[in-house]
Amino acid sequence: MAVKEQEGIEGKKAGGRRHQLSAEERVLAELEARCVELGIRIIYDDLQGDGGLCRVRDRYLVIVNRRVSAGTRVRIINEALKKINAKTRDTAGLKPPVVDNSLIRQQLDQEGKK
């Protein structure tokens, strides 16, 4: 399986040139960072579907088709974090912070107005 490494706030294009990240790519970077903080591994690989949440023993994995758009990646990872949040709250009485959909929509709306 191929695992994508996070490149920080700016991405790289072919040839090593840098480009500005779109709003979706910035939200994706924030979600990926949140997963790292929570110890959730994200795996980008070739899949027949879009991907989703997987639990192996006591560890969570988010498996994402590497060919899907940034928007789809945001949706998959955000849904996985919500499921983990609900399961954690049910079993341990804890509620780890998760990116709220309203924050994602707000950031995307702000970028659309620029």
C-alpha positions in Angstrom: 0.0 0.0 0.0 1.2 3.5 -0.8 1.1 6.0 2.0 1.0 9.7 1.1 3.2 11.9 3.2 1.9 15.4 4.2 3.9 18.3 2.5 2.8 21.1 4.8 0.8 24.2 3.8 2.1 24.4 0.2 2.1 21.5 -2.2 4.6 20.7 -5.0 3.9 20.4 -8.7 5.9 18.3 -11.1 9.4 19.8 -11.5 9.6 21.0 -7.9 7.6 24.2 -8.5 5.3 25.3 -5.6 1.7 26.2 -6.1 -1.0 27.7 -3.8 -3.3 25.2 -2.2 -7.0 25.5 -2.9 -9.5 25.8 0.0 -10.3 22.1 -0.2 -6.6 21.2 -0.1 -6.1 23.4 3.0 -9.1 21.8 4.7 -7.7 18.4 3.7 -4.3 19.3 5.2 -6.0 20.3 8.5 -7.9 17.0 8.6 -4.8 15.0 7.9 -3.0 16.9 10.7 -5.9 16.2 13.1 -5.7 12.5 12.2 -1.9 12.5 13.0 -2.7 14.1 16.4 -5.3 11.4 17.2 -3.0 8.6 16.0 -5.2 7.7 13.1 -3.3 6.5 10.0 -4.5 7.6 6.6 -3.6 5.3 3.7 -3.9 6.5 0.1 -4.1 3.6 -2.4 -5.8 2.4 -5.5 -9.3 1.3 -4.6 -12.4 0.4 -6.5 -14.5 2.6 -4.3 -13.8 6.0 -2.7 -12.6 4.6 0.7 -13.6 4.8 4.3 -12.9 3.9 7.9 -11.4 0.6 9.0 -10.5 -0.7 12.4 -7.7 -3.2 13.0 -7.6 -4.4 16.5 -7.6 -1.2 18.5 -6.3 1.1 15.8 -8.3 3.2 13.3 -7.3 3.5 9.6 -8.8 5.7 7.0 -8.3 4.2 3.6 -8.8 6.6 0.7 -8.6 6.1 -3.1 -5.7 8.1 -4.2 -7.4 9.1 -7.5 -10.4 10.9 -5.9 -10.6 14.7 -5.7 -9.6 16.7 -2.7 -13.2 17.4 -1.9 -14.0 13.7 -1.8 -10.9 13.1 0.4 -12.2 15.8 2.8 -15.6 14.1 2.9 -14.2 10.6 3.6 -11.8 11.7 6.3 -14.4 14.0 8.0 -17.0 11.2 8.0 -14.4 8.8 9.5 -13.5 11.3 12.2 -17.2 11.7 13.0 -17.6 8.0 13.3 -14.6 7.7 15.5 -15.9 10.6 17.6 -19.2 8.9 18.1 -17.7 5.5 19.0 -15.2 7.1 21.4 -17.9 9.0 23.1 -20.1 5.9 23.4 -17.3 3.7 24.9 -15.2 6.1 26.9 -17.3 9.1 27.6 -14.8 11.2 25.7 -15.4 13.6 22.9 -12.2 14.4 21.0 -12.5 17.6 18.9 -13.3 17.0 15.3 -13.5 19.5 12.4 -17.2 20.6 12.1 -18.8 20.6 8.6 -19.9 24.2 9.2 -16.2 25.2 9.5 -15.4 23.4 6.3 -18.3 25.0 4.4 -17.4 28.4 5.8 -13.8 28.2 4.7 -14.8 27.0 1.2 -17.3 29.8 0.9 -14.7 32.4 1.9 -12.3 31.0 -0.8 -15.1 31.1 -3.4 -15.7 34.8 -2.8 -12.0 35.8 -3.4 
